[in-house]
């Protein structure tokens, strides 16, 4: 299934800028702390995902490999159900693909022009030349851990095979997420059916 729509019938491509998000695990950031650009980290299983949020039914639509095929559907659940979630989960950051990126770009561009920060290479290390990469370690220092600047549309999160829990507090994971999605067996069955019917 391509980036065409939600199982509820909504064409998510026509939604607002709040549609597309990413999850990146702490472990993935640690592994590539200096060697890769944050916004180009590889899609490793369970470590990074592209997530489209349907503004009609609230489903989270996962592209776990960053590709064209939907891999999972999760439905919104009451945050109180988080206490029932089990299984290994990865801690990381959950951010809006456009709004968060634009805020980081604007801030670091302004800081570079003022001579307070270097001109970072945001994506491709092969084009960096003498410029430093906007690596996960730089992001942690200049964005996620910046005591003087709050960036919009990112927060801490937990991701597992069966749930996504997002927390309001960017300082850490608590026992009370602000938003929760649970894997939908019904939607996964429909996804498997659509995959086999197109073969």
C-alpha positions in Angstrom: 0.0 0.0 0.0 1.5 3.3 -1.0 1.2 6.7 0.7 -2.4 7.0 -0.5 -4.7 6.9 2.5 -5.9 5.5 5.7 -8.1 2.4 6.1 -10.9 4.7 7.2 -11.0 6.2 3.7 -9.3 9.5 4.4 -6.6 10.5 2.0 -3.9 11.5 4.4 -1.9 13.2 1.7 -4.4 16.0 1.9 -4.1 16.6 5.6 -2.3 19.4 7.3 1.4 19.7 8.1 0.8 17.8 11.3 0.3 14.6 9.3 3.9 13.2 9.0 6.1 12.4 12.0 9.2 10.4 12.8 10.3 8.3 15.7 14.1 8.0 16.3 15.4 5.8 19.1 18.0 6.8 21.6 20.0 3.7 20.7 20.0 4.7 17.0 21.2 8.2 17.9 23.9 6.7 20.1 25.1 4.3 17.4 25.5 7.1 14.9 26.3 9.9 17.4 29.0 11.5 15.3 29.1 9.6 12.0 25.7 10.4 10.4 23.4 13.4 10.0 20.4 13.2 12.4 17.9 13.8 9.6 19.4 11.0 7.5 19.7 8.3 10.0 19.0 4.9 8.5 15.7 3.1 9.0 16.7 0.1 11.2 14.0 -2.3 12.5 12.4 -0.9 15.7 14.8 2.0 15.8 13.2 4.5 13.4 9.8 4.9 11.7 7.9 7.3 9.6 4.4 7.8 11.0 1.4 9.4 9.4 -1.4 10.5 11.7 -4.9 10.4 10.2 -6.8 13.6 11.1 -10.2 11.8 10.6 -9.9 8.7 12.7 -6.7 9.3 14.6 -4.9 6.1 13.4 -1.1 6.1 13.3 0.0 4.7 9.9 3.6 3.3 10.0 6.2 3.1 7.3 8.9 1.3 9.4 11.5 1.3 6.5 10.8 4.9 5.4 9.6 3.4 2.1 6.4 3.3 0.2 4.6 0.5 2.0 2.5 0.6 5.1 3.8 -1.8 7.7 1.5 -1.3 10.7 -1.6 0.5 11.8 -2.2 1.6 15.4 -5.4 3.0 16.7 -5.7 5.8 19.3 -6.3 4.5 22.8 -6.9 6.0 26.2 -3.6 6.9 27.9 -4.7 4.9 31.0 -4.4 1.8 28.9 -0.6 2.3 28.9 -0.3 0.4 32.2 -1.5 -2.7 30.3 1.2 -2.4 27.6 4.1 -4.8 27.8 7.0 -6.0 25.6 10.3 -4.4 24.8 10.0 -0.8 23.8 12.6 1.7 22.6 12.8 5.2 24.1 13.5 8.0 21.7 12.1 11.3 20.2 8.9 11.8 18.3 8.8 14.9 16.0 6.8 16.5 13.3 8.6 16.1 10.0 8.0 19.7 8.8 7.4 22.0 11.7 10.2 20.6 13.8 12.7 20.6 10.9 11.8 24.1 9.9 12.3 25.4 13.5 15.7 23.7 13.7 16.7 25.0 10.3 15.7 28.5 11.1 17.4 28.5 14.5 20.7 27.1 13.3 20.8 29.3 10.2 20.3 32.4 12.3 23.0 31.3 14.7 25.4 30.6 11.8 24.8 34.0 10.3 25.4 35.6 13.6 28.7 33.6 14.0 27.6 31.7 17.0 27.3 28.3 15.3 29.0 26.8 12.3 27.2 26.2 9.0 26.0 22.6 9.6 25.5 20.0 6.9 21.9 18.7 7.6 21.8 15.7 5.3 24.8 14.4 3.4 28.2 13.9 4.9 29.8 13.4 1.5 28.9 17.0 0.7 29.9 18.4 4.1 33.5 19.3 3.0 34.8 21.3 5.9 31.4 21.8 7.6 30.4 19.7 10.6 27.4 17.3 10.3 24.2 18.0 12.1 24.8 14.8 13.9 22.7 13.2 16.8 25.2 14.5 19.3 24.9 18.1 17.9 21.1 17.8 18.0 21.2 16.6 21.6 23.3 19.6 22.6 21.9 22.3 20.4 18.2 21.3 20.1 16.9 18.6 22.5 19.0 19.8 25.4 19.1 23.5 24.7 18.3 25.4 27.9 17.6 28.7 26.2 15.4 27.6 23.3 12.3 25.4 23.1 11.6 23.8 19.8 8.0 23.0 18.7 6.5 19.7 17.7 8.9 17.2 19.4 8.6 15.2 22.5 9.9 12.0 24.2 8.2 8.7 23.2 8.3 4.9 23.6 7.8 2.6 20.6 7.3 -1.1 20.5 5.9 -3.6 18.0 2.5 -3.1 19.6 2.3 0.5 20.9 3.4 4.1 20.5 3.3 6.2 23.7 4.0 9.9 23.4 4.8 12.1 26.4 4.2 15.8 26.9 7.3 16.2 29.1 10.4 16.4 26.8 12.6 15.8 29.9 11.8 12.1 30.1 9.5 9.2 30.1 6.9 9.0 32.8 4.1 6.5 33.7 1.5 8.7 32.0 1.7 9.3 28.3 -0.3 12.2 26.8 -1.2 10.1 23.7 -1.2 6.4 23.1 -1.7 4.2 20.0 -2.2 0.4 20.1 -1.6 -2.1 17.3 -4.9 -3.0 15.6 -5.2 -6.7 14.8 -8.3 -5.9 12.6 -6.4 -3.3 10.6 -3.3 -5.6 10.3 -5.6 -8.4 8.9 -6.9 -5.9 6.4 -3.4 -4.9 5.5 -2.3 -8.5 5.0 -5.4 -9.1 2.8 -4.6 -6.0 0.7 -1.0 -7.1 0.3 -2.0 -10.6 -1.0 -4.7 -9.3 -3.2 -2.2 -7.1 -5.1 0.2 -9.9 -5.8 
